[in-house]
Amino acid sequence: MLKKTFLTQNPSINRLLQLWAHRYVPDLTIFETQENSLFLPNLFECASPEGRMATAAKLEDHLIQIKCQMASLQAQSLYAYIPNILDLSEAQRLAHYAFLVYQQLSAIYGEVYSPLTRSIQSISLPLDKSQGDSMLSWAIPPIAELAKTLEPVLLEFQEQHIATKNWLTLGFLTTLLNFGNELIFAKLTQTQSTRRRLSLCEQVLLLPYFKFIEEQVAIPWERVCAAAASHSLTSPAFILVEQMFPQSRDIAQAVYRKLMTLLPHHRSRRGGLDHSGITHSCLRDLEMFQAYLWLCVLEGNMVAIDKELVGLCVLVMTGVNVKWEMVERWNNVLVEEILDRVTPEQRRLLKPYTQGLKKVFWDCRDRFQGAPDAEDMSRRPKVA
């Protein structure tokens, strides 16, 4: 959940900001193939001020408005079984605020530019870490600046669930951005008009911005960075979070593979675990769980998980018919995967938080559809 966040100049915060920014380095691995490598020299042109303005111009207001309305209808269809979750006017209002988010994103993309620190032709593939640092200097603005610029419009978008007087719309908003990203990007890459179609280079440069807005509403990475303010670079809690932060995607993918094996017949209202949309949402949410865990570790309490994450998951997961079995397996496998990647000392540090994560979900298990029967209710979560 996005909250107004203040980032100060602090060595620990700056270290985590660098890790956060690396999540949005453009993926150049697509240029490793001989066919696509021909496009690599054009990347410089697309990253220039003129190139960015040309790309932003393709994000036409009319196109975005239509796709936001379509995304709202898709999300409404997904949640249609919930009585009175949204009426047509509320759905249209949410689509309008989503449009404002994309409009702001387009303006930022068209205006942002920093001189290249090295020639694009000198980048070898695949990228190593030092090249990633170079990419950050021109591909995206400073992450704190990007977050600060988008914060007002994203908060305004998020606050619309309050206006509907229905907390279930909080999950609807995340789904709306997810569908919006898919529909807008699909239209811009598949249109028959070469003038309006995104080139391969434009797609590579623009995609991280779409990823950012969806994650910024759902994943509290910025708050994790801010929470580092009270820790020195030698703090065990900070060292743990710094170590695990860049592994979040790998951890999410490893957990998801195990869940597909453990629950091959699981289905939500959107489909099975092999559905591309389900995969995308689950990987994002597995990273969200990790971010909340690291937020609790740095803050030294379970408030963020207890007061935010659990309530959000009850709303969203029950909203799409995710049963308790999936939630329980999800938490167990995630905790096991994290603990497998840390030292014995770090496991001891983590124990109150991993136990706490399982316990707060266990305590509200009856709120999930498909809650366990009387025999299952006697079981206690494993200690980890």
C-alpha positions, 0 to 999 in steps of 0.5 A: 500500500502506498503511503506518503514517504519522506526520504532523507540523505542517509548512507543506509537509505542511499544504499537501498535506493540504489538496489530499488532503482536497479529493478527498473534498469531496461532489459537489454537481453533481448538484443542478444539475438543476432536479429535483434542486435541490429536495433541496439544502435537505435537505442541511443536515438530513442533515449535522446530528448527528441526520441523520448518526446516522440515515444511520449507522443505515442501515448495519446490521451484518447488511446489511454482513456479508452484502454483505462475504460477497458481495463476498468470493465475487465476488472469489474468483470473479474469482481462481478460476483461481489454484490455492489462492489462498484456501479458504472459511475464509480468504475468510470471515475476509477478509470479516469484517475488511472488515466491521470496516472498514465498521463503523468507518466507520459509527461515524465517520460517525455521530459526526463533526460540525462547525458549518456556517461558512455556510448550505447555502442560500448555496452556488451551483452549480457549486462554486468553490474557495472553496466547496470550502473551506467544504464541507470544514469540515463535510462530512468531518472533518480528513483526517489525523484521519480517516486516523488513526482508520481506520488501525488497522482498515485495517492489520489488514484489509491484514495478512490477506494475510500470514495467508493466506501467499499474496501474491496475496491483497494484490490480492484485498483491494483487489478485495474493498473495491471490490466491497464498496463497490459492493454496499453502496451499491447495496443502500442506494440501491435497497432498496424500504424507504424507511426504510432507503434512502439519500436523494439527500442522504445518498448525496452526503454518504456516498459520499466516505467509501466512496471514502476507504477504498478509496483509503486501502488502494490509494493512498499519498496520506498517505505523499506528504503525510508525505514533504513534511516534508523540503521547503520550500514553495519546493523545486522538488520540492515545487512540482512535486508541489503542482502535479500533486497536484490534477490526478491525476484529470484525468490518469487520465481523459486516459490512460484515454481514450487507452488505450481508443483504443490498445487497443480489444480489450484484455480482462482476466478482468473484461472490456474497458476499457468495463466500468464496473468496469474503468474504476473500477479503472483510474482508481484505479490510474492515480492510484495510479501517480501517487502513487507517482511523487510519493512517489519525487520527494519521497523522492529515490529509486525505492524505493517504486516498485521495492520496492512498486509493481512487485511489487504490479502483477505480483501484481494484473495477472497475477492478472486476466490483464493482459498486458505490452502493456497495462502498457507502453502504460499507463506510456508514455501516463501518463508522456507525459501528465504531461510534457505538463503540466510546464515544461522545468525540471520535465521535467529534474527528473522525468526520473530518475523517469519513466525509472526507472518504465519501467525497473523495469517493463521489467526484470520484463516476463517476469513478466507474462502475455503477455510479449513474444517474442524479437524484442520483448525486444530493444526498450528503453523510450523515454527520457522 
